[in-house]
Amino acid sequence: MRQRMRMLIVLLLLTFLTSCVASDLNEAKQQYEMALQAEYPLPHYKAALEELDTALNRDATNAQAYAIKGLIYRNLEDYEQATKNLEIAKQGSYGTQQQWVPLLVNLTYGDIFHAQASNAIRSGDWERAKSYQETSLEFFSNVINSASGNLGLITDGDALGVTMQDMYVSAQGRWAAAKYQMAAIAGRTESKERQSELLRESTTRLNGVVEAYPDVAVLRYYLAEGYRKQALTLRRTDPEESGRLQALAVSQLRACAELGLPRDLRNPAAQLFNVLSKGGESDTEQKILGMPASQ
């Protein structure tokens, strides 16, 4: 009788701790989402990290918490801490309900290597940039391939706002950004023809994804960026095609204005639209920035 009572107490305690951990993770995700929308995101990131630390104090084996910590540190550009937490997250055992965690790990690793490639380009180390970017593309492709076969799968990540479709779409946009950078690298280390080829391949593929997900503004922004880059490579050799591509870019950015972009893409999208429209559509620029159009 006494042993049964002890087992019951243990079960009740485990249930309580599991409930508390889930609550901590939900609060962390809410703080994370507020950080993405905030002009000053650091307080929200700190609050999210505190909630995650609380969750890990209750359950030190919770791989989801480590994965989200890795994502936050990546956004804070603390790559040492991001890598540390992601490495722990990778060691977890994942059932169907946790399949979002390894995908999030790969997506974040892709972001890290993409950022390292950008840093290498700024320092003029094109070969190192190419190596980093090839690695980032492997991670993004892994997420795309894994998520594409599980788009309807419901996981614990859904409650945290991290669905399979979200990660699929995010990986497609990031894949395109990495591919554009590979094109720039090819233009410096190989040939302008190879640069144009990579840009054409990238925008053709991304256009197909946009057709499948027309309401995802992020994809439209990256497609506009690709069209603009293509247009620049053809400016002298084929001005008519260059003009057509710029018009396509403008069309995608107008759609972004209607759909709404994440805060981190609003300024670059508005700047790109300003250049393409030659400053002639200030109301659309305001909408891209998430501000009401002038009266």
C-alpha positions as CSV (number, residue, x, y, z in Angstrom):
1,M,0.0,0.0,0.0
2,R,2.8,2.4,1.0
3,Q,4.7,1.6,-2.3
4,R,1.6,2.3,-4.4
5,M,1.2,5.6,-2.6
6,R,4.8,6.5,-3.4
7,M,4.3,5.6,-7.0
8,L,1.1,7.8,-7.2
9,I,2.9,10.7,-5.6
10,V,5.8,10.3,-8.2
11,L,3.3,10.2,-11.1
12,L,1.5,13.3,-9.8
13,L,4.7,15.1,-9.4
14,L,5.9,14.2,-12.9
15,T,2.5,15.3,-14.3
16,F,2.8,18.6,-12.5
17,L,6.4,19.2,-13.7
18,T,5.4,18.3,-17.3
19,S,2.6,20.8,-17.1
20,C,4.9,23.5,-15.7
21,V,7.5,22.9,-18.4
22,A,4.8,23.2,-21.1
23,S,3.7,26.5,-19.6
24,D,7.3,27.8,-19.5
25,L,7.8,26.8,-23.1
26,N,4.6,28.6,-24.2
27,E,5.6,31.7,-22.3
28,A,9.0,31.6,-23.9
29,K,7.5,31.3,-27.4
30,Q,5.2,34.3,-26.7
31,Q,8.2,36.4,-25.6
32,Y,10.1,35.2,-28.7
33,E,7.2,36.2,-31.0
34,M,7.0,39.6,-29.3
35,A,10.8,40.1,-29.8
36,L,10.3,39.6,-33.6
37,Q,7.8,42.4,-33.7
38,A,9.4,44.8,-31.2
39,E,11.5,47.8,-32.1
40,Y,13.7,46.9,-29.1
41,P,13.6,43.0,-29.0
42,L,16.3,42.4,-26.3
43,P,14.0,42.6,-23.3
44,H,11.7,40.0,-24.8
45,Y,14.6,37.7,-25.7
46,K,15.9,37.9,-22.2
47,A,12.5,37.1,-20.8
48,A,12.2,34.1,-23.1
49,L,15.6,32.9,-22.0
50,E,14.6,33.1,-18.4
51,E,11.5,31.0,-19.1
52,L,13.6,28.5,-20.9
53,D,16.1,28.3,-18.1
54,T,13.2,27.7,-15.7
55,A,11.9,24.9,-17.9
56,L,15.3,23.3,-18.0
57,N,15.6,23.6,-14.2
58,R,12.5,21.5,-14.1
59,D,13.5,19.1,-16.9
60,A,17.2,19.3,-17.9
61,T,16.6,16.9,-20.8
62,N,14.0,19.0,-22.6
63,A,15.4,19.2,-26.1
64,Q,12.8,21.7,-27.2
65,A,14.0,24.3,-24.7
66,Y,17.6,23.9,-25.9
67,A,16.5,24.3,-29.5
68,I,14.6,27.5,-28.8
69,K,17.6,28.8,-26.8
70,G,19.8,28.1,-29.8
71,L,17.4,30.0,-32.1
72,I,17.4,33.0,-29.7
73,Y,21.1,33.1,-29.4
74,R,21.4,32.9,-33.1
75,N,19.2,36.0,-33.5
76,L,21.4,37.7,-30.9
77,E,24.4,36.7,-33.1
78,D,25.9,34.9,-30.1
79,Y,27.0,31.9,-32.3
80,E,29.0,30.2,-29.5
81,Q,25.9,29.9,-27.2
82,A,23.7,29.1,-30.2
83,T,26.0,26.2,-31.2
84,K,26.3,25.0,-27.6
85,N,22.5,24.8,-27.1
86,L,21.9,23.3,-30.5
87,E,24.4,20.6,-30.0
88,I,22.6,19.6,-26.8
89,A,19.3,19.7,-28.7
90,K,20.6,17.4,-31.4
91,Q,21.2,14.6,-28.8
92,G,17.5,14.3,-28.0
93,S,15.3,11.4,-28.9
94,Y,12.3,12.6,-30.9
95,G,9.0,10.9,-31.4
96,T,6.4,12.1,-33.9
97,Q,5.3,15.0,-31.7
98,Q,8.8,16.4,-31.5
99,Q,9.8,16.1,-35.1
100,W,9.9,19.9,-35.3
101,V,12.9,20.1,-33.1
102,P,15.6,18.6,-35.4
103,L,14.2,20.7,-38.2
104,L,14.5,23.8,-36.1
105,V,18.1,22.8,-35.2
106,N,19.0,22.4,-38.9
107,L,17.3,25.7,-39.9
108,T,19.2,27.5,-37.2
109,Y,22.5,25.9,-38.2
110,G,21.8,27.1,-41.7
111,D,21.3,30.6,-40.5
112,I,24.6,30.5,-38.6
113,F,26.6,29.3,-41.6
114,H,24.8,31.9,-43.8
115,A,25.9,34.6,-41.4
116,Q,29.4,33.4,-41.4
117,A,29.5,33.4,-45.2
118,S,28.3,37.0,-45.1
119,N,31.1,37.9,-42.7
120,A,33.7,36.2,-44.9
121,I,32.5,38.1,-47.9
122,R,32.9,41.4,-46.0
123,S,36.5,40.4,-45.3
124,G,37.1,39.5,-48.9
125,D,37.6,35.8,-48.2
126,W,35.5,34.4,-51.1
127,E,36.6,30.8,-50.8
128,R,35.7,30.6,-47.2
129,A,32.4,32.3,-47.9
130,K,31.7,29.7,-50.6
131,S,32.4,26.8,-48.1
132,Y,30.2,28.3,-45.4
133,Q,27.4,29.0,-47.9
134,E,27.5,25.5,-49.3
135,T,27.1,24.2,-45.8
136,S,24.2,26.5,-45.1
137,L,22.5,25.3,-48.3
138,E,22.8,21.7,-47.1
139,F,21.1,22.5,-43.8
140,F,18.3,24.5,-45.6
141,S,17.8,21.7,-48.1
142,N,17.5,19.2,-45.3
143,V,14.7,21.1,-43.7
144,I,12.9,21.6,-47.0
145,N,13.1,17.9,-47.8
146,S,12.1,16.7,-44.3
147,A,9.3,19.2,-43.9
148,S,7.8,18.8,-47.5
149,G,6.9,15.2,-46.7
150,N,5.3,16.1,-43.3
151,L,3.4,19.4,-44.1
152,G,0.2,18.0,-42.5
153,L,1.9,16.5,-39.4
154,I,0.7,18.0,-36.1
155,T,3.5,18.2,-33.5
156,D,4.1,19.8,-30.2
157,G,5.7,22.7,-32.1
158,D,2.3,23.7,-33.4
159,A,1.3,25.0,-30.0
160,L,4.5,27.1,-30.0
161,G,3.8,28.5,-33.4
162,V,6.4,26.4,-35.1
163,T,4.6,24.3,-37.7
164,M,6.0,22.1,-40.4
165,Q,4.7,24.5,-43.0
166,D,6.3,27.4,-41.3
167,M,9.7,25.8,-41.3
168,Y,9.3,24.6,-44.9
169,V,8.4,28.1,-46.1
170,S,11.2,29.7,-43.9
171,A,13.8,27.3,-45.3
172,Q,12.7,28.0,-48.9
173,G,13.2,31.8,-48.3
174,R,16.6,31.3,-46.6
175,W,17.7,28.8,-49.3
176,A,17.0,31.5,-51.9
177,A,19.0,34.1,-49.9
178,A,21.9,31.7,-49.7
179,K,21.7,30.9,-53.3
180,Y,21.8,34.6,-54.3
181,Q,24.9,34.9,-52.2
182,M,26.4,31.9,-54.0
183,A,25.7,33.6,-57.2
184,A,27.6,36.7,-56.0
185,I,30.5,34.5,-55.0
186,A,30.5,32.8,-58.4
187,G,30.6,36.2,-60.1
188,R,33.8,36.9,-58.3
189,T,35.5,33.4,-58.4
190,E,34.1,31.9,-61.6
191,S,32.3,34.0,-64.2
192,K,29.4,36.4,-64.7
193,E,27.7,33.7,-66.8
194,R,27.7,31.4,-63.9
195,Q,26.4,34.1,-61.6
196,S,23.5,34.7,-64.0
197,E,22.8,31.0,-64.3
198,L,22.5,30.6,-60.5
199,L,20.3,33.6,-60.2
200,R,18.0,32.3,-63.0
201,E,17.8,28.9,-61.4
202,S,17.0,30.3,-58.0
203,T,14.2,32.7,-59.1
204,T,12.7,30.0,-61.3
205,R,12.5,27.6,-58.3
206,L,11.3,30.2,-55.9
207,N,8.6,31.4,-58.2
208,G,7.1,27.9,-58.1
209,V,7.1,28.1,-54.3
210,V,5.4,31.5,-54.4
211,E,2.7,30.1,-56.6
212,A,2.1,27.4,-54.1
213,Y,2.1,29.8,-51.1
214,P,0.9,33.2,-52.6
215,D,0.1,34.7,-49.2
216,V,3.6,34.4,-47.8
217,A,5.1,37.8,-48.1
218,V,8.6,36.7,-47.1
219,L,8.9,34.5,-50.2
220,R,7.7,37.3,-52.4
221,Y,10.3,39.6,-50.9
222,Y,13.1,37.1,-51.7
223,L,11.7,36.6,-55.2
224,A,11.7,40.4,-55.7
225,E,15.3,40.5,-54.5
226,G,16.3,37.8,-57.0
227,Y,14.6,39.5,-59.9
228,R,16.4,42.7,-59.0
229,K,19.8,40.9,-58.9
230,Q,19.0,39.2,-62.3
231,A,18.1,42.6,-63.8
232,L,21.4,44.1,-62.7
233,T,23.4,41.4,-64.5
234,L,21.5,42.1,-67.7
235,R,21.4,45.9,-67.5
236,R,24.0,46.4,-70.3
237,T,23.6,43.2,-72.4
238,D,19.8,43.0,-72.5
239,P,18.2,46.2,-71.2
240,E,14.7,45.1,-72.3
241,E,14.8,41.8,-70.3
242,S,16.4,43.8,-67.4
243,G,13.4,46.1,-67.4
244,R,11.0,43.2,-67.4
245,L,12.6,41.6,-64.4
246,Q,12.6,44.9,-62.5
247,A,8.9,45.2,-63.2
248,L,8.4,41.7,-61.8
249,A,10.3,42.7,-58.7
250,V,8.1,45.8,-58.2
251,S,5.0,43.6,-58.6
252,Q,6.2,41.3,-55.8
253,L,7.0,44.2,-53.5
254,R,3.6,45.6,-54.1
255,A,2.1,42.3,-53.0
256,C,4.4,42.5,-49.9
257,A,2.9,45.9,-49.0
258,E,-0.6,44.3,-49.0
259,L,0.4,41.1,-47.2
260,G,2.7,42.6,-44.6
261,L,6.3,41.7,-43.9
262,P,8.2,40.8,-40.7
263,R,9.9,43.7,-39.1
264,D,13.4,42.7,-40.1
265,L,12.5,42.7,-43.8
266,R,10.5,46.0,-43.9
267,N,13.4,48.4,-44.3
268,P,15.3,46.5,-46.9
269,A,12.1,45.8,-48.9
270,A,11.1,49.5,-48.7
271,Q,14.6,50.6,-49.8
272,L,14.5,48.2,-52.7
273,F,11.0,49.4,-53.7
274,N,12.2,53.0,-53.5
275,V,15.1,52.3,-55.9
276,L,12.9,50.3,-58.4
277,S,10.1,52.8,-58.3
278,K,12.5,55.8,-58.3
279,G,10.8,57.2,-55.3
280,G,7.5,57.6,-57.1
281,E,5.2,55.5,-54.8
282,S,5.7,56.8,-51.3
283,D,2.3,55.4,-50.2
284,T,3.4,51.9,-51.1
285,E,6.7,52.4,-49.3
286,Q,4.8,53.4,-46.2
287,K,2.7,50.2,-46.4
288,I,5.8,48.1,-46.8
289,L,7.2,49.7,-43.7
290,G,4.0,48.8,-41.9
291,M,2.9,52.4,-41.6
292,P,-0.4,53.9,-42.7
293,A,-0.3,55.6,-46.1
294,S,-0.2,59.4,-46.1
295,Q,-3.5,61.1,-46.8
